[in-house]
Amino acid sequence: MVVPLAGRAVAAVVGGLLVIASARSMIATIIVPRPASSWLTRSVDWLVDRAFQLATAPVKNFKRRDRVLAGQAPAVLLVQLIAWLGIFFIGFSLLLWPFLHTGITTAFTTAGPALWFIGNSDVSGAGERTIQDIASFTGLVTITLQIAYLPTLYSAFNRRETDIALLNARAGVPSWGPELLARTHYALGSGSSTVDTLPDLYAQWERFAADITESHTTYLPLVRFRSPRALSSWVTALLSVLDSAALYLALSPEQAPSVPARLCLRSGFDCLSEIARAMRLKVNEAPDPDAGISLNYAEFEDAVARMQEVAFRIERETKEAWPDFVGWRVNYEQAAYAIAYAVDAVPALWSGPRRRPHPPIAPIRPATGRMPKDKKKHLIG
């Protein structure tokens, strides 16, 4: 059966729309330096995410699940490239169809070599040759841009992971805000508190949050790139720093570095909110302090007890500090929990629920060092 020219013309219009849609998606994802997404990239992310959810559903051990999920971000990039090229292939085939006097199969076998093998000398006619040349150029540009895209992603990834690795010694693995304050004060058992280094730390993580906001909303697959260590995550790391700043301001307002801590919290609020919106997660853009937080008072008391173990200077009673801590945490808790759930981050303390229920993992602390002859302790976590 020969399809009438009018039918083939309609198919060509559909093909042109498919080419435009794929080109817009590719340009928005790879070239445009601002948060942008399309139905295509969202569909790819949803499809790959569901596939990995099914693959990890029977896996109970988190470290084993993390090893499987480490392939999710690369899979998104690969499927994204295949989707762009596949839609270009269908689109250009439909565009070629009206110029050919044979069936749709010939259109596909003509468009295919154009995308995959940079042209086909068998075609004749200005229309066919023009469409094929455009298809050849499009395939070449798509693959080249994807290759050039990878160094940008991995540069941002390495920059992120360097800061997280530096934080691990302070905040534990997995990171936890009260642990950060306790270890910083304890200073590896040196007998001299190093809380005076916290202003610099908060300034560093204010910049970290700004960097993450820019890179992870512009190149959204970065959100799903997992840390090299199973118990590390950019989400829980940032959450631990924000919690430490909120705790410090609530418990010791006179001693706390007010301006650096507040700036870090503000940058962190914005970072988590922007990324949650880019991921299209349902979070309240203007949280109500009266709504409270998911963290309960008993967990807050446990955190204060951890700080008291190392004689951290606390200026206020726990009950007095709790409302202030809630007032700070309500700004970022919902967004942080939503992101951690979506990427199945390590279930650190104070980091919310996960897709598969798992007990929160407390920071791993090194054993107490041996006692030397001078009766002083060696390094301790």
Secondary structure by P-SEA (a helix, b strand, c coil): ccccaaaaaaaaaaaaaaaaaaaaaaaaccccccccccaaaaaaaaaaaaaaaaaacccccaaaaaaaacaaaaaaaaaaaaaaaaaaaaaaaaaacccccccaaaaaaaaaaaaccccccccccaaaaaaaaaaaaaaaaaaaaaaaaaaaaaaaaaaaaaaaaaacccccccccaaaaaaaaaaccccccccccaaaaaaaaaaaaaaaaaacccccccccccccccccccaaaaaaaaaaaaaaaaaccccccccaaaaaaaaaaaaaaaaaaaaacccccccccccccccccaaaaaaaaaaaaaaccccccccccaaaaaaaaacccaaaaaaaaaaacccccccccccccccccccccccccccccccccccccc
